[in-house]
Amino acid sequence: MYLSQEFLKENSIFYTMNKKLGLLFTILLLAETLVAQTRAIVNASFEIPAFSVGTVEFLGAQNDPMPSIPGWYSTNGPYGGLQHPMEIWSSGYSGVNAAPGLGNQYNEINCSENARIYQIICLVQGEKIDWSFYHRGRAGIDVTEFNVYDLTGSNKIQVFETATSTQDWKTYTGSSVFTGPTGFYQVSFEAMSSANDNPAVGNFLDGVNIAFHPMVEFIQPNYSGVEHVGNNLPRIRLKGTVPEGGMNLTFAIAGGTATPGIDFNLNTTLLIPEGEYSGSNSVAFTLPLTIYDDELLEQDETVVVSIIGADAGGQLLDANCDGQSLLTSTYKIVNDDICVTPYIISSSPIPFCAGDTILLHVGDVSNVEWSTGEKSLAIAVSEPGKYVVTSFDHNCNSKDSILIETKVCDCNVVVPTAFSPNGDGMNDLFRPLNANQCKVEDLELKVFNRWGDLIYTSTNIQNPWDGTYKGEPAPTGVYLWTLEYKIQGEKEVQPILGAMTGNVTLLR
């Protein structure tokens, strides 16, 4: 929807809202531009958006509430319903064509006044800037200045070129060093005058080509990493355009306590592929530094590396526009060659069953010897006893030990469920049976009648109950029994402690 300036001014609420929204939009857009700036002129020949040949369009600049032309800002005042318009012509309109070989569209800087159009770029003090652009007068001699203003647009910082042209396209080229302090600026084309002193017309511009050479620096002044990993190496960021064929960076060792060839190796060159780089940390390059694990007990050491050169127009300057050029970075090698105490892991719970075999494995080390003479990280063990492992990693002599115990697992005590003490020689006695002839100690067998009276007790597995009570045959029936016992193993073999209860039927 289009709201004319007259409508907005007649309706103060809409006018106020429009002004506030325009200011808010400009602030948000400026913040986004400063973050995302890639040091390249956007829409350099004004071809976006494209429209019909032989026409003229008034488009909202980036600082207009309704921006419609990428990249460009304008100081033109309200015109055609826009607060900051840009006047874009296409070839053939009023008999004027775009500059040769540059598409169909071009800009008339004087939309309604002697204005400036500009883009916001980070410039670094001392950097070299190359440029070329096409300029043409509309009705006679027009004058445009290629210059730099501060970020507010209040102060002119530097003039690179003054273009004075008649009604033919003229190419302007040049190179200069930026002398202002590092920061974000308005890189501008400013209409200084137009033919017949008519500020509403004049100063055609096309084919803006400004070469902002890539800037290179370290992201941080200090890094550190663990020796045996060599991680978190210094990172290098770039901002600008790397040309076809790429750009070679050159490095040199600038100091530190680490020894080249023993503690580290530095590849002194790094090829950066061609492309456009924004200075973002996410697309940074890793310093070609290799850290060696020398397995020596020593203090932490450092490597100091400097960026000393860049070909293909690269500049060793501030790459994120914060006013600091980080061309040297220190990497601390954190020594992890310490005496590590080994620890033994058993493949089975201890004690384990006598006669079985388990594995003992040692962790956190690599060069070991066991008390058995074996030098592998894992050994098979079947005998009880104390096992010691010694680690020789990093020229150390660290030990760990484990006491291996076994237990009896295959001894079973079986209790009959019935017996018949009738003197026929078959099942005349009641007693626990030692199925594996294990060594049973501390046995206690008790038998109770149905009323809970203790009628028999024994502490010897060889002394059975003959079915009598107080010298008389006990009556036929069911009796309750309890049994507690210990089966003793060999030396360093843990005994089995058992407790059982059940019923036995006495038959006659």
C-alpha positions in Angstrom: 0.0 0.0 0.0 1.3 3.4 -0.9 0.7 6.4 1.4 1.6 9.8 -0.1 3.5 12.4 1.9 0.5 14.7 1.7 -1.8 12.0 3.2 0.8 11.3 6.0 1.2 15.0 6.8 -2.5 15.6 6.9 -3.0 12.6 9.2 -0.6 13.3 12.0 -1.0 9.8 13.7 0.0 8.0 10.5 2.8 10.5 9.9 4.3 10.0 13.4 4.0 6.3 13.1 5.7 6.3 9.7 8.6 8.4 11.0 9.1 6.2 14.1 8.9 3.0 12.1 11.4 4.5 9.6 13.8 5.4 12.4 13.5 2.0 14.0 14.0 0.2 10.7 17.1 2.3 10.0 18.6 1.4 13.4 17.8 -2.3 13.0 19.2 -2.4 9.5 22.3 -0.5 10.4 23.0 -2.9 13.3 22.5 -5.9 10.9 24.8 -4.3 8.4 27.6 -3.7 10.9 27.4 -7.4 11.9 27.1 -8.9 8.4 29.4 -6.5 6.5 31.6 -8.4 4.0 33.7 -5.5 2.7 32.2 -5.6 -0.8 30.0 -3.2 -2.7 26.5 -4.7 -3.0 24.5 -4.1 -6.2 27.4 -2.2 -7.8 25.7 -1.6 -11.1 22.2 -1.0 -9.7 20.7 -4.0 -11.6 18.6 -5.2 -8.6 15.7 -5.0 -8.8 15.4 -5.2 -12.6 12.6 -3.4 -14.4 11.5 -2.6 -17.9 14.0 -1.0 -20.4 13.4 2.6 -21.2 11.8 3.5 -17.8 12.7 5.2 -14.6 11.9 4.0 -11.1 12.0 5.6 -7.6 13.1 3.0 -5.1 13.5 3.2 -1.3 17.1 3.2 -0.1 18.1 1.0 2.8 17.5 3.8 5.3 13.9 4.3 3.9 11.0 2.8 5.8 10.2 0.8 2.6 13.7 -0.2 1.3 13.6 -1.9 -2.2 17.2 -1.5 -3.5 19.8 -3.7 -2.0 23.0 -2.3 -0.5 22.6 1.4 -1.0 21.6 4.2 1.4 20.7 7.7 0.3 20.6 11.3 1.8 17.9 12.3 -0.8 15.0 14.0 0.9 11.3 13.0 0.5 10.2 12.4 -3.1 7.7 10.2 -4.8 6.2 9.0 -1.5 9.6 7.9 -0.2 11.6 9.5 2.6 15.0 8.5 1.1 14.5 7.6 -2.5 17.0 6.5 -5.2 16.3 7.3 -8.8 17.2 4.4 -11.1 17.1 4.7 -14.9 17.1 1.9 -17.4 18.8 2.1 -20.8 16.8 4.1 -23.4 15.0 6.4 -21.0 15.4 10.0 -22.3 17.8 8.6 -24.8 20.5 7.7 -22.2 21.9 4.2 -22.0 23.8 2.5 -19.1 27.6 2.5 -19.2 29.0 0.1 -21.8 29.0 -3.6 -20.9 27.4 -3.0 -17.4 23.8 -4.1 -17.8 20.7 -1.9 -18.3 20.4 0.2 -15.2 22.2 3.1 -13.5 21.6 5.7 -10.8 21.0 9.4 -11.0 22.4 10.7 -7.7 20.4 13.9 -7.8 16.9 12.7 -7.2 15.7 15.9 -5.7 18.9 17.6 -4.4 22.7 17.4 -4.4 22.6 14.1 -2.4 24.9 11.3 -1.4 24.5 7.6 -1.9 26.6 5.3 0.2 27.3 1.9 1.7 28.5 1.1 5.2 32.0 -0.5 5.1 34.6 -1.3 7.7 37.8 0.6 6.8 41.2 0.1 8.5 43.8 2.8 8.9 46.6 2.2 6.5 44.8 -0.2 4.2 45.0 0.2 0.4 41.8 0.8 -1.6 41.6 0.4 -5.4 38.5 1.7 -7.2 36.9 2.3 -10.6 33.5 3.7 -11.5 31.6 5.3 -14.4 30.3 8.9 -14.2 28.2 10.9 -16.7 26.6 14.4 -16.7 22.9 14.6 -17.6 22.5 18.0 -19.1 26.1 19.2 -19.2 29.0 19.2 -16.7 28.2 17.4 -13.5 30.6 16.8 -10.6 30.6 13.9 -8.2 33.0 13.2 -5.3 34.0 9.7 -4.2 34.6 10.1 -0.5 34.3 8.7 3.0 32.0 10.1 5.8 31.9 9.0 9.4 29.1 6.6 10.4 26.7 9.4 11.4 27.2 11.1 8.0 28.2 14.4 9.8 31.9 14.6 9.0 33.7 14.0 5.7 36.8 12.0 6.5 38.7 11.6 3.2 38.2 12.3 -0.5 39.5 9.7 -3.0 38.3 11.1 -6.3 36.5 14.0 -7.9 34.7 13.1 -11.1 33.9 15.9 -13.5 32.0 14.6 -16.6 30.0 15.8 -19.6 27.2 13.9 -21.4 29.4 10.9 -22.1 30.2 8.1 -19.7 33.7 8.4 -18.3 35.7 5.9 -16.4 37.5 6.9 -13.2 40.1 4.6 -11.6 42.5 5.1 -8.7 44.2 3.8 -5.6 44.8 5.3 -2.2 45.6 4.5 1.4 42.9 5.2 4.0 44.2 7.6 6.6 41.3 7.7 9.1 41.1 5.6 12.2 39.8 2.1 12.0 36.0 1.8 12.1 32.8 1.6 10.1 32.2 4.4 7.6 29.9 5.6 4.9 31.7 5.0 1.6 30.0 7.6 -0.6 29.4 9.1 -4.0 28.3 12.7 -3.4 26.8 15.0 -6.0 28.7 18.3 -5.7 27.1 20.2 -8.6 25.1 19.7 -11.7 24.7 21.5 -15.0 22.7 24.7 -15.0 22.9 24.6 -11.1 19.8 22.4 -11.0 20.1 20.2 -7.9 17.1 18.1 -8.9 18.8 16.5 -11.9 22.3 15.1 -12.8 25.2 12.9 -11.9 24.7 9.5 -13.4 26.7 6.7 -11.7 27.3 3.1 -12.9 29.7 0.2 -12.5 31.1 0.9 -9.0 34.0 -1.4 -8.4 35.9 -0.8 -5.1 38.5 -3.4 -4.2 38.7 -3.8 -0.4 41.7 -6.1 -0.1 41.3 -9.0 2.3 42.5 -8.2 5.9 44.1 -11.0 8.0 44.6 -11.4 11.7 44.4 -14.0 14.6 41.1 -14.3 16.4 42.7 -14.4 19.8 46.1 -13.5 21.3 46.4 -16.6 23.4 45.5 -20.3 22.9 46.3 -23.5 24.8 46.0 -27.2 24.2 47.0 -30.6 25.7 50.3 -31.9 24.4 49.3 -35.4 23.3 46.2 -34.0 21.6 47.5 -30.7 20.1 44.0 -29.3 20.2 42.6 -25.7 20.1 45.2 -24.4 17.7 45.3 -20.6 16.9 42.7 -19.5 14.3 43.0 -16.9 11.6 40.1 -14.8 10.3 39.8 -12.9 7.0 37.6 -10.1 5.8 37.4 -9.1 2.2 37.7 -10.7 -1.3 40.4 -13.3 -2.0 41.0 -13.3 -5.8 41.1 -16.2 -8.1 44.1 -18.5 -7.4 43.8 -17.9 -3.7 46.1 -16.0 -1.2 49.2 -17.4 0.6 49.8 -16.4 4.2 53.3 -16.6 5.6 54.1 -17.2 9.2 57.3 -17.1 11.4 58.2 -18.3 14.9 58.4 -15.2 17.0 59.4 -16.7 20.4 58.3 -19.1 23.1 59.9 -21.8 25.3 59.1 -24.8 23.1 61.7 -26.3 20.8 61.0 -26.6 17.1 61.3 -30.1 15.7 61.0 -31.6 19.2 57.9 -30.0 20.7 56.2 -28.7 17.5 56.4 -28.1 13.8 55.2 -24.9 12.0 54.3 -25.0 8.3 55.2 -21.4 7.4 52.6 -21.0 4.6 48.9 -21.5 4.3 46.8 -21.1 1.1 43.5 -19.4 1.5 41.0 -20.3 -1.2 39.4 -17.6 -3.4 36.1 -16.2 -2.1 34.4 -13.6 -0.1 35.1 -13.6 3.6 33.1 -11.8 6.2 35.5 -11.9 9.2 33.3 -14.4 11.0 35.0 -16.7 13.4 32.9 -19.6 12.0 34.8 -19.6 8.7 38.3 -19.0 10.2 41.4 -21.0 9.3 43.6 -23.0 11.6 47.2 -22.2 11.9 49.3 -25.1 10.4 50.9 -25.9 13.7 51.6 -29.6 14.7 52.3 -30.4 18.4 54.5 -33.4 19.2 53.9 -35.7 22.2 57.5 -36.2 23.5 56.5 -38.2 26.6 59.0 -36.2 28.7 58.1 -34.9 32.2 58.5 -31.1 31.8 56.9 -27.8 32.4 54.2 -26.3 30.1 55.8 -24.6 27.1 54.8 -21.9 24.6 55.1 -21.2 20.9 54.7 -17.6 19.7 53.8 -17.3 16.0 53.4 -14.1 13.8 51.7 -13.6 10.5 54.4 -11.9 8.5 53.1 -11.8 4.9 50.1 -12.2 2.6 50.2 -12.1 -1.2 47.4 -11.4 -3.7 46.8 -8.0 -2.1 46.2 -9.4 1.4 46.7 -6.9 4.3 47.9 -7.7 7.8 45.3 -5.5 9.4 42.4 -5.5 11.8 39.9 -8.0 10.3 36.9 -7.4 12.6 37.0 -3.6 12.8 37.6 -3.5 16.6 40.7 -1.2 16.3 43.2 -4.0 17.1 45.4 -5.9 14.7 46.3 -9.3 16.2 49.2 -10.4 14.1 50.9 -12.5 16.8 49.4 -15.3 18.9 50.9 -17.4 21.7 50.0 -21.1 22.0 50.6 -22.8 25.3 51.5 -26.5 25.2 50.0 -28.0 28.4 52.3 -30.9 29.4 50.3 -34.1 30.2 53.3 -36.4 30.6 52.8 -37.1 34.3 53.2 -40.4 36.2 49.8 -42.1 35.9 49.0 -44.7 38.5 47.7 -47.9 36.8 44.5 -49.5 38.1 43.6 -53.2 37.8 40.1 -54.3 36.6 38.8 -57.8 37.2 36.5 -59.4 34.6 34.6 -61.2 37.4 33.6 -60.4 41.0 36.1 -61.4 43.6 36.2 -64.0 45.2 35.4 -66.2 42.2 34.8 -70.0 42.1 37.9 -72.1 42.8 39.0 -73.8 39.6 37.7 -71.0 37.3 39.8 -68.5 35.3 39.3 -64.7 35.2 41.0 -61.8 33.4 42.9 -59.0 35.1 43.1 -55.9 32.9 45.1 -52.7 33.6 43.8 -49.3 32.4 45.2 -45.8 31.7 48.7 -47.0 30.8 50.4 -48.9 27.9 53.9 -50.1 29.0 53.5 -52.6 32.0 54.9 -55.7 33.6 53.0 -58.0 36.0 54.4 -59.8 39.0 53.9 -63.0 37.0 56.5 -61.6 34.4 53.8 -61.0 31.8 53.9 -57.7 29.9 50.5 -57.6 28.3 47.7 -55.3 29.5 45.5 -58.3 30.4 46.4 -61.6 32.0 44.5 -64.8 32.8 44.4 -65.7 36.5 43.2 -69.0 38.1 45.2 -69.2 41.3 44.5 -67.1 44.5 47.2 -64.7 45.6 48.4 -61.1 45.3 49.0 -59.8 41.8 51.1 -56.6 41.2 51.4 -54.6 38.0 54.0 -51.9 37.3 53.6 -49.1 34.7 56.7 -47.6 33.0 54.9 -44.9 31.0 56.7 -41.5 30.8 59.8 -43.1 32.5 57.7 -43.7 35.7 57.5 -46.7 38.0 53.9 -46.7 39.3 52.2 -49.8 40.8 48.9 -51.2 41.6 48.0 -54.6 43.2 45.0 -56.8 43.8 44.4 -59.7 46.1 42.7 -62.6 44.4 40.5 -65.0 46.5 38.5 -68.0 45.5 35.5 -69.7 47.0 33.9 -73.1 47.0 31.1 -73.2 44.5 30.4 -76.9 43.7 29.8 -78.4 47.1 26.1 -79.4 47.8 24.4 -80.7 50.9 21.3 -82.8 50.2 18.7 -83.7 52.9 16.3 -86.7 52.4 12.6 -86.1 52.5 11.7 -89.5 54.1 13.2 -92.5 55.9 11.9 -95.8 57.4 13.7 -97.0 60.5 12.2 -100.5 60.5 15.5 -102.5 60.6 15.4 -103.7 57.0 18.7 -102.1 56.2 17.2 -99.7 53.7 16.7 -96.0 54.5 16.8 -96.7 58.3 18.7 -93.5 59.1 18.0 -89.7 58.6 21.1 -87.4 58.0 22.3 -84.8 55.5 24.2 -86.2 52.5 27.6 -84.6 51.4 27.1 -84.9 47.6 30.7 -83.9 46.6 32.5 -85.2 49.7 33.5 -81.6 50.6 34.9 -80.7 54.0 31.8 -80.0 56.1 32.5 -78.2 59.4 30.4 -76.6 62.2 27.3 -78.6 61.3 24.2 -78.5 63.5 21.1 -80.6 62.7 17.9 -80.3 64.7 14.7 -82.3 64.4 11.3 -81.1 65.9 7.9 -82.9 66.3 4.6 -81.4 65.3 4.3 -79.6 68.6 7.7 -78.0 68.2 9.6 -80.1 70.7 13.2 -80.7 70.0 13.6 -84.4 69.7 17.0 -84.8 68.1 20.2 -82.7 67.6 23.6 -83.5 66.1 26.8 -81.6 65.2 28.4 -84.4 63.2 27.3 -85.3 59.7 28.3 -88.9 60.5 25.8 -89.2 63.4 22.3 -89.8 61.8 18.9 -89.8 63.6 17.7 -93.4 64.0 14.0 -92.4 64.5 13.9 -92.7 68.2 13.1 -90.3 71.0 14.2 -90.9 74.6 15.1 -94.4 73.6 11.7 -95.2 72.2 10.6 -95.4 68.5 9.2 -92.1 67.5 5.7 -92.3 66.0 5.1 -92.3 62.3 4.5 -88.7 60.9 6.0 -85.5 59.5 8.9 -83.9 61.4 10.5 -80.4 60.9 14.3 -80.1 60.7 16.8 -77.2 60.5 20.4 -77.4 59.4 23.3 -75.0 59.6 26.8 -75.8 58.2 30.1 -74.5 56.9 32.0 -76.0 54.0 35.7 -75.1 54.2 37.8 -74.7 51.1 41.6 -74.7 50.8 43.9 -71.9 51.9 42.7 -68.4 50.6 39.5 -70.0 49.5 36.5 -68.6 51.2 34.1 -71.1 52.9 30.5 -71.6 52.1 28.1 -70.9 54.9 24.7 -72.6 54.6 21.3 -72.7 56.4 18.5 -75.0 55.4 15.1 -76.0 56.8 12.5 -78.6 55.7 10.3 -81.6 56.5 11.0 -85.3 56.7 8.4 -88.1 56.8 9.0 -91.0 59.2 7.6 -94.3 57.9 7.4 -97.7 59.5 
